[in-house]
Amino acid sequence: MISMHISPPKANARKKRREVHSRRGKMIDPKYVDQTIKNHQNCCGRHCISSLERCSVYEARKVFHELCQEEQRKWMVNFFQTAQRYKNGRKVYAYFVRGKEVCQRAWLFAHGISNGRQVFCS
């Protein structure tokens, strides 16, 4: 008989919460925000990421990452419902960071949202 050690669910949930909190802290750390802005200059022909102000990125990330995961999901669903437009019969979205229109990649970057998570919620 093979004996396997399985952690109780509560321990796994606590570990996951710690990991989420450490990621949240990292995403809104001003030094991390500065570093990511320097490393992500290419987005589109308008160079939206390089035109974002550090304080705009910091504020967008802070607002988003202070929400719990369920609240983040609801926030994203609400965004996609309100930002949806139709242009030439096609569904498009208007992305804004603190009142400035940006491309999708810059919006995701500013909020610290992965592309995969965005696709899931849209």
C-alpha positions as CSV (number, residue, x, y, z in Angstrom):
1,M,0.0,0.0,0.0
2,I,1.4,3.4,-1.0
3,S,0.9,6.2,1.5
4,M,0.4,9.6,0.1
5,H,0.3,12.8,2.2
6,I,-2.4,15.1,1.1
7,S,-2.7,18.5,2.6
8,P,-6.0,19.4,4.1
9,P,-8.1,21.8,1.9
10,K,-7.8,24.6,4.4
11,A,-4.0,24.6,4.3
12,N,-4.1,24.8,0.5
13,A,-6.6,27.6,0.6
14,R,-4.4,29.6,3.0
15,K,-1.4,29.1,0.8
16,K,-3.3,30.3,-2.2
17,R,-4.5,33.4,-0.4
18,R,-0.9,34.2,0.6
19,E,0.2,33.8,-3.0
20,V,-2.6,36.1,-4.2
21,H,-1.8,38.7,-1.6
22,S,2.0,38.7,-2.5
23,R,1.1,39.1,-6.2
24,R,-1.2,42.0,-5.3
25,G,1.5,43.7,-3.4
26,K,4.0,43.2,-6.2
27,M,1.6,44.6,-8.9
28,I,1.1,47.9,-7.0
29,D,4.7,48.2,-5.8
30,P,6.0,51.6,-7.3
31,K,9.4,50.0,-8.1
32,Y,7.7,47.1,-9.9
33,V,5.5,49.5,-11.8
34,D,8.5,51.6,-12.9
35,Q,10.4,48.5,-14.0
36,T,7.4,47.1,-16.0
37,I,6.9,50.4,-17.7
38,K,10.5,50.4,-18.8
39,N,10.3,46.8,-20.0
40,H,7.0,47.1,-22.0
41,Q,7.4,49.9,-24.4
42,N,6.0,48.2,-27.5
43,C,2.3,47.9,-27.8
44,C,1.0,49.5,-31.0
45,G,1.7,52.3,-33.5
46,R,0.5,54.9,-31.1
47,H,3.0,53.8,-28.4
48,C,0.2,53.8,-25.8
49,I,2.2,52.1,-23.0
50,S,5.2,54.5,-23.3
51,S,2.7,57.4,-23.1
52,L,1.1,56.3,-19.9
53,E,2.1,58.2,-16.8
54,R,3.5,56.1,-13.9
55,C,0.8,57.4,-11.5
56,S,-1.9,56.4,-14.0
57,V,-0.6,52.8,-14.1
58,Y,-0.1,52.7,-10.3
59,E,-3.7,54.0,-9.7
60,A,-5.3,51.6,-12.2
61,R,-3.4,48.6,-10.7
62,K,-4.1,49.7,-7.1
63,V,-7.9,49.9,-7.8
64,F,-8.0,46.6,-9.6
65,H,-5.7,44.6,-7.3
66,E,-7.3,45.7,-4.1
67,L,-10.4,43.8,-5.1
68,C,-10.8,40.1,-4.3
69,Q,-10.8,37.7,-7.2
70,E,-14.6,37.6,-7.5
71,E,-14.9,41.4,-7.4
72,Q,-12.2,41.6,-10.1
73,R,-14.2,39.3,-12.3
74,K,-17.3,41.3,-11.8
75,W,-15.4,44.6,-12.5
76,M,-14.0,43.1,-15.8
77,V,-17.5,41.8,-16.9
78,N,-19.0,45.3,-16.2
79,F,-16.1,47.0,-18.1
80,F,-16.7,44.8,-21.2
81,Q,-20.4,45.4,-21.0
82,T,-20.0,49.2,-20.8
83,A,-17.0,49.6,-23.2
84,Q,-18.5,47.7,-26.0
85,R,-19.1,49.6,-29.2
86,Y,-20.0,48.7,-32.8
87,K,-17.9,50.0,-35.7
88,N,-18.7,49.0,-39.2
89,G,-20.8,46.2,-37.9
90,R,-18.1,44.7,-35.7
91,K,-17.9,44.6,-31.9
92,V,-15.0,46.7,-30.6
93,Y,-14.1,48.0,-27.2
94,A,-13.0,51.5,-26.1
95,Y,-10.1,51.2,-23.6
96,F,-9.4,54.1,-21.3
97,V,-6.8,54.6,-18.5
98,R,-7.7,57.6,-16.4
99,G,-9.5,59.3,-19.2
100,K,-6.9,58.6,-21.9
101,E,-7.9,56.3,-24.7
102,V,-5.3,53.5,-25.2
103,C,-4.9,50.2,-27.1
104,Q,-6.0,46.9,-25.5
105,R,-2.5,45.9,-24.7
106,A,-1.8,49.1,-22.8
107,W,-5.1,48.8,-20.9
108,L,-4.3,45.3,-19.8
109,F,-0.8,46.4,-18.9
110,A,-2.0,49.4,-16.9
111,H,-4.3,47.2,-14.8
112,G,-1.9,44.3,-14.5
113,I,-4.4,41.9,-16.2
114,S,-3.1,38.9,-18.2
115,N,-4.4,38.5,-21.7
116,G,-5.8,35.1,-20.8
117,R,-7.9,36.5,-18.0
118,Q,-9.2,39.3,-20.2
119,V,-10.3,36.8,-22.9
120,F,-12.1,34.7,-20.2
121,C,-14.1,37.7,-19.1
122,S,-14.9,39.3,-22.4
